Amino acid sequence: MKYFLIIVFFLLIPLFWRGAGGEVFSQNRGNIWCFGDSAGIDFNLQPASPIFTNARGRGSSTSICDSTGQLLFYARSHEDLNTIDYNGIVWNKNNQWMQNGDSIICIGAYKELLIIPFPNHSNLYYLFDNDMINSMGFFYSMIDLNQNGGLGAVIQKNALIDSYNLIDAISAVKHANGRDWWVLAHDWSGSGTKNFYTYLITPSGINSSVVQQIGSLHQIDLGDITFSPDGTRIAAVNNYGLIELFDFDRCTGLISNPQLISTANFNANKIYFACSFSPGSNILYVSVTDNILFGDSLRLYQFDLQAPNIAASKITIYNAVVPASGGKLALAPDKRIYWSCLYTYGYPYADSVRNMYNENLSVINNPDVVGLGCNFQPFSFYLGGKRTYWGLPNNVDYDMRAISGSLCDSLGLAVEEISSQPQNIFIYYHADWQTAFINAQGLKGKNYVMQVHDMMGRCVFKEEGKLNSQYYTRDLHMQAFSSG
């Protein structure tokens, strides 16, 4: 069913608004992980310890803390198995559903959510999300932590940035100036594409993407793209067996020097599900499963990125036939790499399905060491009775500093800044949910009136209220409206 909307805003009693504060640098903003079946890890403690969260989903999650390591909020994908309704939910620091935090567009994949602080706006955060299959788009929502006494609210929801099929691998890294951000995405198709999309996030908002065609063709939506801890490299893997490295310039946002480590092969049945750099950025680990549904030959590869022949440096750190398949790898604040695996019973686990495979993470304790000295311990980190699937948090290094002595202007823009934000009203209609996500920004008034008109000019919906900020968001459910 199609709906045609004309949305009108009337703004009264103008007033001025400006963003508050500046970004605070710290070393603890990634210290709480929320993932899996109510699982979590507190890296403020030594050693790291399991905690309870409301992250109940098989895949994507992302979280952020304040400068002392205290949780601010998190988001995770959710699967409603009764309606086959895949969506994301934002939770506040008290593990409560954040105001307006439902119906974030995603499909329950594994790296489709990402939190980025809005530069120079201490209370505002972007939540990037995608639907790599159904809606075929890249979206953002915005969270204001000044709302509800510090518990926050979603003040913009599912605003469309670009329309294309994304790989399940949103990633980001700090700009060389230490303030702005580069957000990275890649599209895919059955015939394959080489398109990297790089978005610059500045105090003015989200800037139009720079598209680079570089590297190998991506013909599948599942895989991983991640930055090295020093921000100078990108690794890409996918479920057809691709492993590829690139150089990245934090000053310009440009990708260069593709190095093919393993060629994608549709018939090889080599599922390279995830990758992670070591803390020193010189070693790459890759999660491998021959048969991802039945856990046949679970393996972990290590590559020495300083070797003359990187492909030939491959070492098999772990190889076992176990009832588990390899999921995401993530470098943690304690400088260890954690590996999440799915027990082959599938999703969701019955309450009675508890074992060493779904109640533990595997850990690389010394990931900067080449060879078996990296001290990999399979299924060794107990989650305190909570369970894991394939997903781990998609947290970036929120505390990355500026590049000292960088040739680029320390707070200038290395690419032309073309803000995608000036438009005042933007609408995205989700056909499966029959919901229009209405967002407005730059509003200068204390009161608003929103009217929805049909194509004949008749007012079919009207809402009035007080403005709490320059932002407005509304989920308008369309089931009650006639077509047209």
VOPAGU-2260 file (C-alpha; in pm, 1 decimal, decimal comma):
REM VOPAGU-2260
SITE   aa  ch    i         X         Y         Z
SITE  MET   A    0       0,0       0,0       0,0
SITE  LYS   A    1     134,3     345,2     -90,8
SITE  TYR   A    2      74,6     667,4      95,8
SITE  PHE   A    3     131,7    1022,5     -21,0
SITE  LEU   A    4     199,8    1280,0     248,1
SITE  ILE   A    5     221,8    1655,3     257,8
SITE  ILE   A    6     370,5    1763,1     590,1
SITE  VAL   A    7     341,8    2124,2     706,4
SITE  PHE   A    8     515,1    2280,1    1009,2
SITE  PHE   A    9     409,5    2610,0    1163,7
SITE  LEU   A   10     673,6    2749,6    1399,1
SITE  LEU   A   11     580,5    3016,2    1652,4
SITE  ILE   A   12     771,2    3246,6    1889,0
SITE  PRO   A   13    1122,5    3224,3    1739,7
SITE  LEU   A   14    1418,8    3157,2    1958,7
SITE  PHE   A   15    1783,6    3081,0    1900,3
SITE  TRP   A   16    1955,4    2748,3    1963,4
SITE  ARG   A   17    2315,6    2651,8    1960,6
SITE  GLY   A   18    2504,1    2334,5    2047,4
SITE  ALA   A   19    2657,3    2313,3    2389,9
SITE  GLY   A   20    3001,9    2216,0    2506,6
SITE  GLY   A   21    3293,1    2039,6    2343,3
SITE  GLU   A   22    3414,2    1683,6    2328,4
SITE  VAL   A   23    3589,6    1544,9    2636,6
SITE  PHE   A   24    3882,0    1314,7    2572,4
SITE  SER   A   25    3914,4    1017,2    2803,0
SITE  GLN   A   26    4033,6     659,6    2806,5
SITE  ASN   A   27    3727,6     473,0    2926,6
SITE  ARG   A   28    3444,5     534,6    2683,0
SITE  GLY   A   29    3437,1     179,6    2549,2
SITE  ASN   A   30    3459,8       2,9    2883,2
SITE  ILE   A   31    3111,4    -155,5    2894,5
SITE  TRP   A   32    3010,5    -418,3    2640,3
SITE  CYS   A   33    2645,3    -521,9    2590,0
SITE  PHE   A   34    2565,5    -816,9    2360,8
SITE  GLY   A   35    2416,1   -1162,8    2315,3
SITE  ASP   A   36    2149,7   -1304,4    2545,4
SITE  SER   A   37    2158,9   -1043,3    2826,4
SITE  ALA   A   38    2538,5   -1064,5    2832,8
SITE  GLY   A   39    2781,5    -787,1    2911,2
SITE  ILE   A   40    3139,5    -724,0    3020,3
SITE  ASP   A   41    3268,6    -448,3    3251,1
SITE  PHE   A   42    3626,9    -362,3    3156,4
SITE  ASN   A   43    3652,3    -105,8    3436,1
SITE  LEU   A   44    3717,1    -403,8    3661,9
SITE  GLN   A   45    4045,0    -595,8    3672,2
SITE  PRO   A   46    4013,1    -859,1    3556,4
SITE  ALA   A   47    3717,9    -783,8    3329,8
SITE  SER   A   48    3394,8    -922,7    3474,0
SITE  PRO   A   49    3055,1   -1029,2    3333,5
SITE  ILE   A   50    2747,6    -810,9    3395,4
SITE  PHE   A   51    2376,2    -826,7    3313,2
SITE  THR   A   52    2234,3    -616,0    3026,3
SITE  ASN   A   53    1916,5    -606,1    2819,5
SITE  ALA   A   54    2105,2    -682,5    2497,9
SITE  ARG   A   55    1889,5    -974,3    2388,3
SITE  GLY   A   56    1965,2   -1044,1    2023,7
SITE  ARG   A   57    2187,4   -1267,4    1816,6
SITE  GLY   A   58    2378,9    -992,4    1639,5
SITE  SER   A   59    2447,3    -620,6    1633,6
SITE  SER   A   60    2509,6    -410,4    1940,5
SITE  THR   A   61    2698,1     -92,0    2024,0
SITE  SER   A   62    2756,5     100,9    2346,3
SITE  ILE   A   63    2928,3     410,4    2484,4
SITE  CYS   A   64    3038,6     526,5    2831,4
SITE  ASP   A   65    3131,6     859,8    2984,0
SITE  SER   A   66    3489,5     961,9    3059,9
SITE  THR   A   67    3488,7     760,0    3384,1
SITE  GLY   A   68    3374,2     438,9    3214,7
SITE  GLN   A   69    3012,6     458,0    3332,3
SITE  LEU   A   70    2757,3     339,1    3077,2
SITE  LEU   A   71    2562,1     615,0    2897,6
SITE  PHE   A   72    2343,9     403,8    2665,3
SITE  TYR   A   73    2356,0     116,8    2419,1
SITE  ALA   A   74    2164,8     -18,3    2120,7
SITE  ARG   A   75    2113,1    -366,2    1989,2
SITE  SER   A   76    1924,1    -541,3    1712,3
SITE  HIS   A   77    1615,3    -733,9    1814,7
SITE  GLU   A   78    1436,7   -1023,7    1651,7
SITE  ASP   A   79    1068,7   -1076,2    1719,2
SITE  LEU   A   80    1034,1   -1438,8    1621,6
SITE  ASN   A   81     654,9   -1425,3    1631,9
SITE  THR   A   82     624,7   -1158,1    1362,4
SITE  ILE   A   83     962,7   -1195,5    1190,4
SITE  ASP   A   84    1005,1    -826,3    1271,5
SITE  TYR   A   85    1368,4    -720,2    1284,3
SITE  ASN   A   86    1443,8    -386,1    1445,1
SITE  GLY   A   87    1679,4    -214,2    1682,2
SITE  ILE   A   88    1617,6     -82,8    2032,1
SITE  VAL   A   89    1805,3     184,2    2228,0
SITE  TRP   A   90    1850,9     126,4    2602,3
SITE  ASN   A   91    1955,8     380,2    2865,3
SITE  LYS   A   92    2219,9     336,8    3134,5
SITE  ASN   A   93    1964,8     172,5    3367,1
SITE  ASN   A   94    1891,9    -105,3    3113,0
SITE  GLN   A   95    1554,6      56,6    3041,5
SITE  TRP   A   96    1400,0     121,3    2704,5
SITE  MET   A   97    1501,6     477,7    2609,0
SITE  GLN   A   98    1221,2     717,7    2519,3
SITE  ASN   A   99    1138,0     677,3    2148,6
SITE  GLY   A  100    1409,1     410,2    2130,6
SITE  ASP   A  101    1209,7     145,7    1943,2
SITE  SER   A  102    1187,6      61,5    1571,2
SITE  ILE   A  103    1544,9     141,4    1470,6
SITE  ILE   A  104    1585,3       5,6    1117,5
SITE  CYS   A  105    1809,3    -302,7    1096,6
SITE  ILE   A  106    1765,5    -671,6    1019,6
SITE  GLY   A  107    1926,7    -850,7    1311,1
SITE  ALA   A  108    2267,8    -885,9    1144,4
SITE  TYR   A  109    2603,8    -841,7    1316,1
SITE  LYS   A  110    2772,7    -504,4    1255,5
SITE  GLU   A  111    2488,5    -278,4    1143,5
SITE  LEU   A  112    2471,1     -41,2    1443,9
SITE  LEU   A  113    2731,1     217,5    1544,4
SITE  ILE   A  114    2736,7     505,5    1796,0
SITE  ILE   A  115    2937,4     819,0    1712,8
SITE  PRO   A  116    2951,3    1129,8    1935,8
SITE  PHE   A  117    2832,7    1447,3    1757,6
SITE  PRO   A  118    3152,1    1660,1    1754,8
SITE  ASN   A  119    3134,7    1968,8    1981,6
SITE  HIS   A  120    2786,5    1870,3    2108,7
SITE  SER   A  121    2850,2    1699,5    2441,6
SITE  ASN   A  122    2492,8    1576,4    2486,9
SITE  LEU   A  123    2421,4    1454,4    2130,2
SITE  TYR   A  124    2511,4    1121,6    1970,9
SITE  TYR   A  125    2452,5     966,7    1628,9
SITE  LEU   A  126    2331,9     607,8    1599,9
SITE  PHE   A  127    2405,7     481,6    1248,8
SITE  ASP   A  128    2209,2     181,6    1123,8
SITE  ASN   A  129    2137,3      -3,5     802,8
SITE  ASP   A  130    1906,7    -255,7     642,8
SITE  MET   A  131    2126,7    -440,5     397,8
SITE  ILE   A  132    1843,9    -645,1     244,3
SITE  ASN   A  133    1494,0    -498,7     279,2
SITE  SER   A  134    1509,0    -118,9     291,0
SITE  MET   A  135    1845,0     -99,2     113,4
SITE  GLY   A  136    1963,7     210,1     288,3
SITE  PHE   A  137    2194,1     378,6     535,6
SITE  PHE   A  138    2021,5     567,6     816,9
SITE  TYR   A  139    2093,4     764,9    1130,0
SITE  SER   A  140    1909,6     842,1    1449,9
SITE  MET   A  141    2012,1    1098,7    1711,7
SITE  ILE   A  142    2014,8    1066,1    2090,0
SITE  ASP   A  143    2000,6    1362,3    2330,1
SITE  LEU   A  144    2123,6    1264,8    2677,2
SITE  ASN   A  145    1999,2    1592,0    2828,8
SITE  GLN   A  146    1644,6    1457,3    2800,6
SITE  ASN   A  147    1468,1    1274,6    3086,3
SITE  GLY   A  148    1709,1    1373,2    3359,2
SITE  GLY   A  149    2012,4    1230,9    3181,5
SITE  LEU   A  150    1850,6     904,3    3072,0
SITE  GLY   A  151    1818,0    1038,7    2717,6
SITE  ALA   A  152    1570,5    1025,9    2431,4
SITE  VAL   A  153    1585,4     954,0    2059,1
SITE  ILE   A  154    1513,3    1293,9    1901,5
SITE  GLN   A  155    1565,7    1193,6    1536,2
SITE  LYS   A  156    1486,6     846,4    1406,2
SITE  ASN   A  157    1567,8     655,0    1085,3
SITE  ALA   A  158    1667,3     956,6     877,6
SITE  LEU   A  159    1784,1     828,0     537,8
SITE  ILE   A  160    2142,7     915,4     444,3
SITE  ASP   A  161    2189,7     709,5     124,5
SITE  SER   A  162    2004,6     434,2     -61,1
SITE  TYR   A  163    2215,9     131,4    -151,3
SITE  ASN   A  164    2277,5    -226,3     -35,1
SITE  LEU   A  165    2526,0    -212,4     250,4
SITE  ILE   A  166    2761,8    -485,6     360,3
SITE  ASP   A  167    2698,8    -572,4     724,1
SITE  ALA   A  168    3006,5    -380,6     835,1
SITE  ILE   A  169    2965,8     -15,4     938,0
SITE  SER   A  170    3290,4     112,6    1088,7
SITE  ALA   A  171    3447,2     444,9    1190,8
SITE  VAL   A  172    3770,2     612,1    1298,0
SITE  LYS   A  173    3865,6     954,7    1435,3
SITE  HIS   A  174    3979,4    1224,4    1192,7
SITE  ALA   A  175    4344,1    1323,9    1227,6
SITE  ASN   A  176    4229,5    1643,4    1401,1
SITE  GLY   A  177    4105,2    1439,4    1697,3
SITE  ARG   A  178    3759,0    1595,8    1685,8
SITE  ASP   A  179    3575,6    1482,6    1371,5
SITE  TRP   A  180    3496,9    1130,3    1252,1
SITE  TRP   A  181    3517,5     923,1     936,3
SITE  VAL   A  182    3232,0     671,8     900,5
SITE  LEU   A  183    3291,6     395,0     647,0
SITE  ALA   A  184    3046,4     171,8     460,5
SITE  HIS   A  185    3060,5     -51,8     150,9
SITE  ASP   A  186    2785,5    -168,6     -83,8
SITE  TRP   A  187    2739,9    -506,1    -247,6
SITE  SER   A  188    2543,4    -679,6    -522,7
SITE  GLY   A  189    2522,7   -1018,8    -688,3
SITE  SER   A  190    2753,3    -902,6    -965,9
SITE  GLY   A  191    2983,2    -727,9    -716,9
SITE  THR   A  192    3085,0    -369,7    -644,2
SITE  LYS   A  193    3401,3    -195,0    -526,0
SITE  ASN   A  194    3233,2     108,6    -371,2
SITE  PHE   A  195    3357,0     237,7     -36,2
SITE  TYR   A  196    3147,0     524,3     105,1
SITE  THR   A  197    3325,8     760,3     343,7
SITE  TYR   A  198    3124,6    1015,5     546,3
SITE  LEU   A  199    3285,8    1300,9     736,4
SITE  ILE   A  200    3115,0    1388,7    1065,8
SITE  THR   A  201    3186,1    1743,3    1185,4
SITE  PRO   A  202    3017,4    1993,0    1422,7
SITE  SER   A  203    2793,5    2088,4    1128,5
SITE  GLY   A  204    2662,4    1732,9    1091,8
SITE  ILE   A  205    2691,8    1447,3     841,9
SITE  ASN   A  206    2858,0    1543,9     516,3
SITE  SER   A  207    2783,7    1392,0     177,9
SITE  SER   A  208    2974,5    1073,1     108,4
SITE  VAL   A  209    3295,9    1042,7     -88,0
SITE  VAL   A  210    3278,9     726,6    -301,5
SITE  GLN   A  211    3593,2     534,3    -391,8
SITE  GLN   A  212    3603,5     233,4    -621,5
SITE  ILE   A  213    3897,3      31,8    -498,5
SITE  GLY   A  214    3990,3    -326,9    -418,6
SITE  SER   A  215    3798,3    -645,1    -491,6
SITE  LEU   A  216    3435,1    -694,6    -585,6
SITE  HIS   A  217    3195,2    -762,6    -299,0
SITE  GLN   A  218    2914,4    -998,8    -402,8
SITE  ILE   A  219    2770,7   -1085,3     -61,6
SITE  ASP   A  220    2628,8    -884,4     226,1
SITE  LEU   A  221    2795,5   -1075,6     512,8
SITE  GLY   A  222    3149,9    -997,0     610,3
SITE  ASP   A  223    3354,3    -752,4     812,8
SITE  ILE   A  224    3539,2    -426,1     751,9
SITE  THR   A  225    3743,6    -287,1    1038,4
SITE  PHE   A  226    4007,0     -21,0    1111,2
SITE  SER   A  227    4340,6     -90,6    1274,1
SITE  PRO   A  228    4386,3      59,8    1622,9
SITE  ASP   A  229    4624,5     325,2    1484,3
SITE  GLY   A  230    4372,8     414,2    1210,5
SITE  THR   A  231    4619,5     365,2     923,9
SITE  ARG   A  232    4480,4      39,1     782,5
SITE  ILE   A  233    4151,8    -123,0     689,6
SITE  ALA   A  234    4090,9    -497,7     670,1
SITE  ALA   A  235    3800,0    -646,6     475,2
SITE  VAL   A  236    3681,3   -1009,0     479,3
SITE  ASN   A  237    3364,1   -1175,7     355,9
SITE  ASN   A  238    3179,1   -1505,9     351,3
SITE  TYR   A  239    3322,6   -1598,6      11,4
SITE  GLY   A  240    3675,8   -1617,1     152,8
SITE  LEU   A  241    3800,7   -1265,5      72,0
SITE  ILE   A  242    4077,7   -1111,8     283,5
SITE  GLU   A  243    4205,6    -770,8     174,2
SITE  LEU   A  244    4407,2    -487,9     329,4
SITE  PHE   A  245    4408,5    -116,4     251,4
SITE  ASP   A  246    4589,8     191,6     372,4
SITE  PHE   A  247    4377,5     473,7     518,9
SITE  ASP   A  248    4461,0     842,7     556,1
SITE  ARG   A  249    4295,1     988,2     867,7
SITE  CYS   A  250    4361,6    1337,3     732,9
SITE  THR   A  251    4196,8    1306,5     390,3
SITE  GLY   A  252    3972,3    1003,5     439,4
SITE  LEU   A  253    4122,7     841,4     129,5
SITE  ILE   A  254    4172,4     465,1      89,7
SITE  SER   A  255    4472,6     335,3    -103,9
SITE  ASN   A  256    4714,6      47,8    -167,5
SITE  PRO   A  257    4484,8    -258,1    -181,1
SITE  GLN   A  258    4665,1    -580,4     -85,3
SITE  LEU   A  259    4481,5    -902,3    -169,0
SITE  ILE   A  260    4556,8   -1175,4      89,0
SITE  SER   A  261    4288,1   -1426,9      -7,9
SITE  THR   A  262    4070,3   -1422,7    -318,9
SITE  ALA   A  263    3692,9   -1452,0    -289,4
SITE  ASN   A  264    3557,5   -1780,3    -428,3
SITE  PHE   A  265    3184,4   -1849,4    -433,4
SITE  ASN   A  266    3241,3   -2227,0    -444,3
SITE  ALA   A  267    3517,2   -2252,0    -182,6
SITE  ASN   A  268    3282,0   -2280,4     117,3
SITE  LYS   A  269    3532,1   -2082,3     325,6
SITE  ILE   A  270    3330,0   -1847,2     543,6
SITE  TYR   A  271    3555,0   -1566,3     667,7
SITE  PHE   A  272    3308,4   -1408,1     905,9
SITE  ALA   A  273    3512,1   -1149,8    1096,5
SITE  CYS   A  274    3856,2    -998,4    1148,3
SITE  SER   A  275    4045,3    -797,5    1408,6
SITE  PHE   A  276    4380,6    -622,6    1426,3
SITE  SER   A  277    4612,9    -669,0    1721,8
SITE  PRO   A  278    4661,5    -366,2    1952,0
SITE  GLY   A  279    4987,5    -282,6    1773,0
SITE  SER   A  280    4811,9    -297,3    1431,4
SITE  ASN   A  281    5072,2    -541,1    1291,7
SITE  ILE   A  282    4882,8    -871,4    1319,8
SITE  LEU   A  283    4545,6    -965,8    1171,9
SITE  TYR   A  284    4315,9   -1240,9    1303,0
SITE  VAL   A  285    4037,1   -1394,8    1093,8
SITE  SER   A  286    3740,1   -1604,2    1209,6
SITE  VAL   A  287    3672,5   -1900,8     978,6
SITE  THR   A  288    3402,6   -2168,3     959,6
SITE  ASP   A  289    3360,2   -2416,0     675,0
SITE  ASN   A  290    2991,4   -2466,8     745,5
SITE  ILE   A  291    2847,8   -2180,7     945,0
SITE  LEU   A  292    2520,6   -2355,8    1033,5
SITE  PHE   A  293    2664,1   -2681,2    1161,2
SITE  GLY   A  294    2999,8   -2578,8    1304,9
SITE  ASP   A  295    3221,3   -2794,7    1086,2
SITE  SER   A  296    3592,8   -2707,5    1125,3
SITE  LEU   A  297    3602,4   -2393,2    1336,1
SITE  ARG   A  298    3933,3   -2212,5    1279,0
SITE  LEU   A  299    4119,6   -1897,2    1375,0
SITE  TYR   A  300    4389,8   -1763,9    1142,2
SITE  GLN   A  301    4672,1   -1523,7    1221,0
SITE  PHE   A  302    4855,5   -1311,5     959,4
SITE  ASP   A  303    5180,8   -1122,5    1021,1
SITE  LEU   A  304    5130,7    -788,2     845,3
SITE  GLN   A  305    5505,0    -711,3     862,5
SITE  ALA   A  306    5600,4   -1028,9     675,0
SITE  PRO   A  307    5735,8    -993,5     318,7
SITE  ASN   A  308    5455,1   -1223,9     201,9
SITE  ILE   A  309    5150,2   -1168,7     422,9
SITE  ALA   A  310    4947,9   -1452,8     271,4
SITE  ALA   A  311    5232,9   -1698,6     331,8
SITE  SER   A  312    5260,3   -1587,8     695,6
SITE  LYS   A  313    4924,1   -1747,6     781,3
SITE  ILE   A  314    4925,6   -1950,7    1101,6
SITE  THR   A  315    4630,6   -2158,5    1219,6
SITE  ILE   A  316    4592,0   -2062,3    1584,3
SITE  TYR   A  317    4291,9   -2289,6    1640,3
SITE  ASN   A  318    4137,8   -2572,2    1440,1
SITE  ALA   A  319    3870,1   -2798,9    1583,1
SITE  VAL   A  320    3551,4   -2975,4    1483,4
SITE  VAL   A  321    3311,6   -2848,4    1750,1
SITE  PRO   A  322    2936,1   -2777,2    1764,1
SITE  ALA   A  323    2996,0   -2403,2    1718,8
SITE  SER   A  324    3054,6   -2160,7    1432,9
SITE  GLY   A  325    3280,6   -1857,7    1438,3
SITE  GLY   A  326    3129,7   -1513,9    1492,9
SITE  LYS   A  327    3269,2   -1166,5    1553,5
SITE  LEU   A  328    3615,0   -1081,3    1680,4
SITE  ALA   A  329    3662,2    -762,3    1883,5
SITE  LEU   A  330    3963,0    -592,0    2036,8
SITE  ALA   A  331    3873,0    -499,4    2394,8
SITE  PRO   A  332    3990,5    -218,3    2626,1
SITE  ASP   A  333    4209,7    -472,0    2810,4
SITE  LYS   A  334    4407,1    -523,0    2485,1
SITE  ARG   A  335    4279,3    -878,7    2443,0
SITE  ILE   A  336    4077,9    -998,9    2143,6
SITE  TYR   A  337    3748,5   -1172,9    2223,2
SITE  TRP   A  338    3574,2   -1418,3    1990,1
SITE  SER   A  339    3204,8   -1497,5    2001,5
SITE  CYS   A  340    3073,6   -1824,9    1859,1
SITE  LEU   A  341    2724,8   -1958,6    1793,8
SITE  TYR   A  342    2632,1   -2296,2    1935,4
SITE  THR   A  343    2479,0   -2489,5    1647,5
SITE  TYR   A  344    2142,4   -2525,3    1819,1
SITE  GLY   A  345    2067,6   -2188,1    1660,6
SITE  TYR   A  346    1870,0   -1880,2    1759,2
SITE  PRO   A  347    1711,3   -1839,4    2002,6
SITE  TYR   A  348    1851,0   -2091,0    2246,8
SITE  ALA   A  349    1599,3   -2268,8    2464,2
SITE  ASP   A  350    1646,6   -2191,3    2833,8
SITE  SER   A  351    1783,5   -2541,5    2884,9
SITE  VAL   A  352    2052,8   -2508,5    2615,3
SITE  ARG   A  353    2358,5   -2409,1    2816,9
SITE  ASN   A  354    2710,8   -2531,9    2758,0
SITE  MET   A  355    3072,4   -2424,3    2726,3
SITE  TYR   A  356    3015,1   -2300,6    2371,1
SITE  ASN   A  357    2736,0   -2050,6    2436,5
SITE  GLU   A  358    2823,0   -1942,9    2792,6
SITE  ASN   A  359    3183,0   -1847,1    2716,3
SITE  LEU   A  360    3385,4   -1628,4    2482,2
SITE  SER   A  361    3720,4   -1736,3    2344,3
SITE  VAL   A  362    4015,3   -1504,5    2415,1
SITE  ILE   A  363    4347,4   -1416,3    2248,4
SITE  ASN   A  364    4539,6   -1302,9    2555,2
SITE  ASN   A  365    4857,3   -1171,7    2387,0
SITE  PRO   A  366    4743,0   -1076,8    2035,0
SITE  ASP   A  367    5060,3    -878,6    1947,9
SITE  VAL   A  368    5268,6   -1199,5    1963,3
SITE  VAL   A  369    5325,5   -1385,5    1635,6
SITE  GLY   A  370    5248,5   -1755,2    1650,1
SITE  LEU   A  371    5105,8   -1971,4    1925,0
SITE  GLY   A  372    5261,6   -1740,1    2183,6
SITE  CYS   A  373    4954,9   -1520,4    2133,1
SITE  ASN   A  374    4803,7   -1749,2    2399,7
SITE  PHE   A  375    4464,3   -1828,3    2253,6
SITE  GLN   A  376    4226,9   -1988,8    2503,6
SITE  PRO   A  377    3907,6   -2131,4    2346,9
SITE  PHE   A  378    3578,6   -2085,2    2534,3
SITE  SER   A  379    3759,3   -1951,6    2841,5
SITE  PHE   A  380    3577,6   -1629,5    2944,8
SITE  TYR   A  381    3266,4   -1719,7    3143,8
SITE  LEU   A  382    2971,6   -1482,5    3093,2
SITE  GLY   A  383    2821,2   -1538,7    3436,1
SITE  GLY   A  384    2539,9   -1762,5    3313,5
SITE  LYS   A  385    2449,8   -1539,2    3015,8
SITE  ARG   A  386    2488,5   -1662,8    2659,8
SITE  THR   A  387    2642,3   -1547,5    2338,0
SITE  TYR   A  388    2563,2   -1584,0    1966,8
SITE  TRP   A  389    2767,0   -1455,5    1669,2
SITE  GLY   A  390    2763,2   -1087,5    1765,6
SITE  LEU   A  391    2993,4    -865,1    1972,7
SITE  PRO   A  392    2970,4    -488,0    2023,9
SITE  ASN   A  393    3059,3    -269,0    1727,4
SITE  ASN   A  394    3242,8     -11,1    1939,1
SITE  VAL   A  395    3498,8     223,0    1787,0
SITE  ASP   A  396    3793,5     382,4    1966,9
SITE  TYR   A  397    3609,9     681,7    2112,5
SITE  ASP   A  398    3932,2     801,0    2278,8
SITE  MET   A  399    4162,1     813,2    1973,4
SITE  ARG   A  400    4368,7    1132,1    1977,6
SITE  ALA   A  401    4475,8    1372,1    1705,8
SITE  ILE   A  402    4782,8    1286,9    1497,4
SITE  SER   A  403    5065,2    1492,1    1640,6
SITE  GLY   A  404    5240,4    1698,0    1374,1
SITE  SER   A  405    4988,6    1605,5    1104,2
SITE  LEU   A  406    5027,5    1799,9     779,5
SITE  CYS   A  407    4653,3    1856,5     757,7
SITE  ASP   A  408    4488,9    2151,3     929,6
SITE  SER   A  409    4431,3    2026,8    1285,5
SITE  LEU   A  410    4072,3    2147,3    1289,8
SITE  GLY   A  411    4015,3    2216,5     921,7
SITE  LEU   A  412    3838,7    1994,8     671,8
SITE  ALA   A  413    4049,5    1781,3     442,8
SITE  VAL   A  414    3763,0    1740,8     198,3
SITE  GLU   A  415    3500,8    1988,4      86,7
SITE  GLU   A  416    3235,8    2012,2     357,4
SITE  ILE   A  417    2893,5    1964,9     202,6
SITE  SER   A  418    2649,0    1920,3     484,0
SITE  SER   A  419    2356,1    1687,0     430,7
SITE  GLN   A  420    2173,7    1853,8     720,2
SITE  PRO   A  421    2029,4    2188,7     590,7
SITE  GLN   A  422    1698,7    2039,9     480,0
SITE  ASN   A  423    1437,5    2107,7     748,1
SITE  ILE   A  424    1197,2    1817,3     698,0
SITE  PHE   A  425    1273,4    1465,8     575,7
SITE  ILE   A  426    1057,0    1154,7     571,1
SITE  TYR   A  427    1129,3     785,9     527,6
SITE  TYR   A  428     842,6     541,6     474,6
SITE  HIS   A  429     900,5     179,7     582,6
SITE  ALA   A  430     662,4     -30,6     374,8
SITE  ASP   A  431     680,7    -346,9     587,4
SITE  TRP   A  432     604,6    -157,2     906,8
SITE  GLN   A  433     357,8      80,7     730,1
SITE  THR   A  434     519,7     363,0     924,2
SITE  ALA   A  435     644,5     704,7     814,7
SITE  PHE   A  436     943,8     829,6    1013,1
SITE  ILE   A  437     914,4    1208,8    1013,5
SITE  ASN   A  438    1212,4    1418,7    1121,4
SITE  ALA   A  439    1270,8    1794,3    1129,7
SITE  GLN   A  440    1568,2    1999,5    1244,8
SITE  GLY   A  441    1683,1    2357,9    1267,0
SITE  LEU   A  442    1348,6    2454,4    1421,0
SITE  LYS   A  443    1338,6    2801,7    1578,8
SITE  GLY   A  444    1030,3    2822,7    1791,7
SITE  LYS   A  445     873,3    2715,1    2119,9
SITE  ASN   A  446     559,9    2557,1    1971,6
SITE  TYR   A  447     482,9    2355,7    1663,7
SITE  VAL   A  448     186,2    2242,4    1457,9
SITE  MET   A  449     228,4    1945,0    1224,3
SITE  GLN   A  450     -36,2    1868,7     963,3
SITE  VAL   A  451     -57,4    1576,6     722,5
SITE  HIS   A  452    -264,5    1630,2     407,4
SITE  ASP   A  453    -374,4    1380,8     145,2
SITE  MET   A  454    -335,4    1444,8    -225,3
SITE  MET   A  455    -673,5    1619,5    -233,1
SITE  GLY   A  456    -551,7    1872,0      21,4
SITE  ARG   A  457    -762,2    1737,5     308,5
SITE  CYS   A  458    -602,1    1737,8     654,3
SITE  VAL   A  459    -594,9    1376,4     773,1
SITE  PHE   A  460    -374,3    1424,0    1079,6
SITE  LYS   A  461    -283,2    1716,4    1304,2
SITE  GLU   A  462     -56,6    1741,0    1605,9
SITE  GLU   A  463      41,4    2037,3    1823,5
SITE  GLY   A  464     296,4    2060,9    2099,9
SITE  LYS   A  465     593,0    2227,3    2265,2
SITE  LEU   A  466     942,6    2216,5    2119,9
SITE  ASN   A  467    1216,4    2106,2    2359,1
SITE  SER   A  468    1497,9    2158,4    2109,8
SITE  GLN   A  469    1560,8    2236,6    1743,2
SITE  TYR   A  470    1475,1    1871,7    1662,0
SITE  TYR   A  471    1141,5    1698,7    1604,0
SITE  THR   A  472    1072,6    1330,4    1537,4
SITE  ARG   A  473     752,9    1130,8    1493,1
SITE  ASP   A  474     667,7     770,4    1402,2
SITE  LEU   A  475     342,4     803,4    1208,5
SITE  HIS   A  476     169,2     466,1    1173,4
SITE  MET   A  477     -23,2     458,3     845,3
SITE  GLN   A  478    -251,3     157,6     885,3
SITE  ALA   A  479    -548,7     378,5     974,8
SITE  PHE   A  480    -514,9     602,0     667,5
SITE  SER   A  481    -672,8     529,2     332,8
SITE  SER   A  482    -448,8     480,8      31,5
SITE  GLY   A  483    -368,5     809,5    -138,0
